[in-house]
Amino acid sequence: MNLAGLDFDNIPPFSVPMRFFFVAPVFAFISALIIAVAGESMWLTRWHPATLAVTHAIVLGVISMIMCGAILQLLPVLAGKSLPKVKLISTLTVILMAAGTLSLIRAFLANMLVLGLDSSNSNFFFAVSGISFTLGLGGFICAILWLIRQRSQASVSINTMRLGFIAMLVVGIIASLLLAGYLFASQFNITKQLTDSHASWGLIGWISLVIIGVSFQVLPMFHVAPAFPRWCSRYLPGFLFITLLIYTLMTLVITQLTVIDSIVIESIVDSAVWQFIQTICIGLLQLSLMVYAVTAMHCLYRRKRKISDASVTCWFIALTCLFLCCAISLVMSLVMSLDMGLMNNSVTSVEALLFNLGWSPLTLASIFIYGWILSVIMAMIIKIVPFLAYLHLQRQCGFHLQAFALLPNMHELLSKSRMQYLLYSHVFSLFALCMTLYSPQNYWLLSLAIIGQFGYLLFLMIKVSSRYRHITSAIDEALLS
């Protein structure tokens, strides 16, 4: 493990990230329950209430929750600074994020007749979720940006993560516009064009950029892989951010032109200028992510310790899913552009083939979230949790030799076999998702797979925490003797 250049003096207590990690499986269980109740219908369209509820439960309740916990632990190591009153901030963030996610899920599910919920309260729950996320996640991101406001010298991880945090603020602004358009339809006229920008900033700007920034440090640190090439670590994140910004600004311009003068927008659409620029931006985003995926796989392949490791396998699964999603999406975008420009039968047949194989936008988004993002989350958490427990125990021992004798190694805290079982459960869940996307009547299998995967993850975290507490007590007794 390469720990050169890292600062472990300001790390927060072990309980700070773990409170985020323990909440995440709860929202995975909620997602599984919604999938089981909604049945086949939720896989027909991205606009289904259950689809929206599950997507936000996974992205906000599981992924963002774990990311926030990991960020609170990683930033002091990378930047040498920790948030003041970190216990209070983390507790408030967890509570507000959980309340906001639950309110948002309830608001989305209000229109599902099968649940028998009162749809008249949906506006109230949307408002509660907006306030909760503004205070919770928004306040958390602002605090992190304040913490790293001074540019950290030669730290590409910090610089990339900074862009990810700014992207999260953009996600919040777009979400507020969409919420305003929903709650105050007579005062605001925000079209669904912003929904794609909202998803792009969330999945690429916020989550993917932060993951990319973390990978610049974590892959060399945990897996003794070579550093990323300078052109990738220094310039690729900024290029992704700027491309996303141009795409969103043009979307906003077109949206406002639609409101002001429908004749103006029709002339722009007829000239295909907007569609061409939009396709270029989307293509550049896809190509950039594909380049990152190939570069990261190359770095992992060149790692010094080429031993069987569940975390490395998760990384390879994640990067493969990222590459495939972007490649197929890029092909579909090019095919559809050619189809509109040429009306060629062969082009239309390629597009039809991709859709017949199940590669719809909903499929790509699902694989992107579960195959790319959640695979990285699994890879990270099975390394971070035992490492943090070991690090805190080591610091507790100080220079007391008797206490050091009680210090376990990281594999005693979380064995390789249990990591491997978690990998198997994640692969099965990913397989169940693909089966459900291709044949929606398999939804029950996906629901059970999610419960099994995150139930086992929760069990492992409880075991590590329990072992940590027992060893902490034993070390305290040794220090007093």
N, C-alpha and C positions, 0 to 999 in steps of 0.2 A: 504493500500500500504506500503510495507516494503522498506524503503530507508536507512536502517542502513549500514554504511560503505561506502557510496557513496559520491563523491566529486562533487559539482555543481558549484564550484567557477570558473572553467576554460572552461565552455561550450561556444561554438561559437554562433554567432547571429542566430536567428530563420531562417533567409533567407538562411543560408549555407546549411542545409539539404534539405530545401524546393525546392531549384533549381534543385536538383537531382530528388526529388519526382515529380515535375511538368513535367520533360522531359520524365519520364518513360511511362505515358499513350500514348504519341505520338508514341512511338515504338510499343505499343500494337495495336494502330490503323493501323499502317503500316503492322503489322503481319496479322490483320484481312483482310486488303485489298489484301494482297498477297494470302491468303487462298481463298478469293472470286474469284480472277482472275485465280488461278491455277486449281481450281476445284477438281475433284476426283483423278486426276493422282498423286498428291503429296502424297497421302496416300498409294501408292503402294510400295514405297521403301524409305529407309532413305537417299539414294543418289540422290534423285530428287532435282534439283536446288531450287525449292520453299520450300521443306522440310528443306534443309540446311539454306536457308535464314530466314525462320520463326524461326527455332531453335535458331539461333544466335541473331535474333532480340529480342526474348523473354529473352534468357539467358543473353545477354550483354546489350541490350537496356532497358529492364524492370527490371530484377532481380538484375543484378550487379549494375545498376544505383541506385536503391533503397538501396541496401546494402551499397554502398559507402557513400550515404547520411546519413544513420543510423550510420555507423561506425564513421564518423566525429563527430556525436553528442554523441555516447555512450562511445567512448574511453576516452575523458576527464573526464567523470563521473566515469569510472571504474579504469583508470590509474592515474587520477589526473593531466594529462598533455594534452596540446592542441598544435596542429601544429602552428608554427609561420606563420604569413600572411595567415591565414586559408581562408579568403575570396578570395584571389588571387589564391591559390592552388585549391580551390573548383571550381572556375570559369573555370580555365584552364582544370581541369579534366573533367568537364561536356562537354566543347566544344570539347576536343580531343576524349573523349569516343563517343560522338554523331557522330562526323565526321568519326571515325573509324568504327562504327557500320553501318552507312549509306553506306560507301564505300564497306564494306564487303557484305552487302545485294545486292548492285548494281553488284558486281563482281559475286556473286552466280547466280543472275538472268540473267546474260548475255547470258546463253545458253537456255533460254526459248523463243522459237520462237514466242509464242503468244504475247509477249510484244514488239517485234520488236526492241530490243536493239542491239547496236553494240557490238558483242562479241569480237572484236579485242582489245577493251579497258579493258578487264577483268584483264589483268596483271597489268595495271596501278592502278586500283582500289584495287587490292589485296595488292600492294605495299604501297598505301596510307593508307590502313587500318592497315597494319603492323607497319608503322611508327607512326600512331596516337595512337595505343594501347601501343606501347613501351613507348612513351612520356607521354601519359595520364594515363592509368591504371597502367602501369609498374612503372612510376614515383610516382604515388599515393601510391602503395603498398610499394615501397622502403621507402617513407617518413613515412608511418605508422610503418614499421619495425624499422626505426631509432628512432621513437618516443618511442617505447616500448622496446628498445634494452636492457634496464636493467630489469631483471626479477622482476616482481611485486610479492611481498610476499603474499602467500596464495591466489592468484587470479587464479583460474582454468579457468575462462572465458578468461582472457588475454592470458594464456598459450595455450589454445585451438585455440583461434583466431590467435595467432602467427603462428601456424601450418597451418591454413587456408590461411594466407597471403603468406607463403612460397609455399604452393601448387599452388597459383595463378601464382607465378613466374615460377613454373614447367609447368603449362598450357601454358604460353607464350613461353617457350623454345620449347616445343613440337609443338606448332603452328608455330613457326619460322622454324622448321625442315620440317614440312609439306608444308609450303609456299615455302621454298627453293626447295623442291622436285618438286613442281608444276611449279615454275618459271624457274628453272635451271635443267631441267630433265637430261641433258647430264652430268652435274657435280655431281648431288646428286641422290642417289637411295634410297629413303625413301618409304617403302611400306605402305599400308593402315593398317598394324597392329598397327601403332602408333595412328591411329584415335581412336581406342578403349581406348588407354591410355589417349589420349587428352580428351575424353569425361569423363572418370573415374576421372581424376584429377580435371576437371572443376565442375562436378556435385557432386562428393563425397568429393574430397580434398578441393576445394575452397568454394563452396556454402554450402554444408552440414556441413563441419567442423566449418565454421563461425557461421552458425545457431545453431549448437550444443553448441558452446562456448557462444553465446548470451543467449541461453535458460537457461544455468546454473545460469545466473543472472536475466533474465527477468521473468521467471516463478515464482520464489519466490517474486520478486519485485512487479509485477503488479497483480498477482493472489493469493498472500499470500500462495503459495504452499511450502511444506517442501523442504529443500535442497536435491539435488541429492545425492545418496549414494557416498561415497568417492571413491569406486572402479570404479564407472562409470565416475565421473567427472575428476578423476586424471589419470586413466589408459586407458580408452576406446579410447579417441581421439588419443593418441600416438600409440595405437595398430592399429587403422585405417590407420594412416599416414605411419607407417612402412610397413604394408601389401601392401598398394598402391605402396610404393617405391620398394619393392621386386618384385611385379608384373611388374612394368615398367622396372626395370633393366633387368629382364629376357626377356622381350619383345625386348628390345634393343639388348641384346646378340643374340637372335635368329635372329633378323633382320640382324645383321652384319654377322652372320654365313651364312645366305642366300646369302648375297652379295659375301662373300669370297669363299664359297665352297658349292655348292648345294648338293654334296654327303654327307658332314658332317651333314647338316641339315636333310637330308632324314633319316639318321641312327638314329638321335635323335627322329624324329617324329615317326619312325617305332617302337622304343622302348617305346613310349607313355610317356616318362619322362616329356617332356615339357607340354603335354596336362594334365597330372596328376597334376603337380605343378600349372599350370594355373588354373585348376578347384579348387584346394585347396585354392589359394589366393582369387579367386572370391567368393568361399563359405564362407571364413572367413569374407570378407567384408560384405556380405549379412547378415550373422549371427550377426555381430557386430551392424549393423544398426537396425536389428530386436530387439536386446537386448536394444538398446537405446530407440527405439519406445515404448516398453513395460514399461521400467523404467520411461520415461517421462509421459506416460499416468497414471501410478500408482501415480506419484507425483501430477499430476493435479487432480486426483480423491480424493486425501487426502488433497486438499486445504481447508483452513479454511472457506473461504466465498463461499459456494456452491450455488451461485445465477446464474440465467440465464445470459449468457454473450456471445456476438457474437464472441469475440476474443477467448474465451475458446473453443467454438464450432469449430472454424477454426483450432485450435491446434489439437483437437481430429480428425478432418477430415484429417489433414496433417499426423499425426502419424499413423492413420489407413491406409492411402494410402502408406506410407513408408513401413509399415509392410507387406501389401499385395504384393506390388511390389517385395520386397526382398524375401518373402516366395515363390511366384510363380516363380520368376527367379531362386531361389535355386532348386525348384522341377524340373524345365525345364533343368537346368544344370546337375542334377543328372540323370534324365531320359535319356538325350542325351549321357551322359558318359556310362550309363549302356547299352544303345542301341548300341554304338560303340563296347563295350566290349563283350556283350552277344548276340547281334542280336536277342533278344527275341521278339516275336510277341506281347506279352502283354505290354512290355515296349514301343514298337513302337505305339501301340494303345493309350497309355496314352499321348505320345507326340503329336499324331494326334489330340486327343481330346482337348488338350490345345490350339493348333493352330486353330482348328475349332471354339473354343469359343472366338477367337480373341486375344489370349494372345501371340502375336508375340513380338520380341524385340522392334519394333517400338511402339507397344502399351505400353509396360512396361516403355520405356523411356518417352513417352508422359505423362502417369499417374504420373511418378516420378517427372517430371518437374511441371506439372500443379496441380496435387493432393497433392504432398508433399511440394515442394518448394514454389509455388505461394500461397498455403493455409497459410503457415507460414508468407509470405510477407503480406497477407491481415490481419492476426492476429496481426502482429507487427505494421502495419502502422496505423490501427484504434486506437491503444493505444498510439503510439509514437507522432503522430501529435497533438492531443489535449493536451497531457501531456507537450510537449515542449512549446506550446503556453501558457499554464497556468504557467509553470515554469518561462518563461521569463517575463510574466506580473507580477508575484509575486515578482521577483527580482527588477523589475522596481519600484514597490510600495515602496520598502525599509521599513521604519518604519513609513510612513505617513498614519495615520488612515483614513483620507478622501479619499486617493487614494485606500486603501484597500477595501473601500465600493464599489468601481467600479469593483473589481475583481470577475469575474464569476467562477463558478465551471466548471470542465472539461466536464460535460454532457451538459452544456449550450453552450459550444464551438462545441461539436459534440454529438448529442443526441443518446440515445440507440436505438431509432427506426430507425434512419438513418444507424447506424452500422448494425442493423438487415437486412435492405434492401440490404446493400452491401454484407452481408453474403448470402442472397437469390440469388443475381445476380451471386456470385461466384459459388454457388452450381449448378445453372442452366448452367453456362459455363462448369463446370466439367461434368455435365450430357450430354451437347451437344458434348463435346469432346469424351466421351464414345460412343455416338450414331454415331459420324463420324468415329471413329476407327472401329466400327463394320460394319457400312454401309456408305461408303465414299460419297454417294450422299447427305448426310445431312451436307455437308461442309458449306453450306450457313447459317445453323442454328448456327454453331460454330462461324462463322464470325460475325453474328449479336450479339451473346452472348458476345463475347470479346469486341465489341464496346460498348455494354450496360454496362458491368461491369466496364470497365476502364473509360468510359465516366462519370459514376456516381461517381467513385473514384475521378476523376478530379474535378467534381462539388463539392464534399465534401471538398476537400483540398482548393479550391478557397473560399468556404464559411468560413472555419476556418481561412484562411489567411485574408480575408476581415474583419471578426469579430475581429481578433487580431489587425489589423491596427486601427480600430475605437476605440477599448479600449485603445490602446497605446496612441492615441491622447488625449483621455479623461483623462487618468492618467497624461500625461504631463501637461495638463491644471490645474489639481488638485494640482500638485506639485508646479506649479508657483503661484498659488493663495495663 
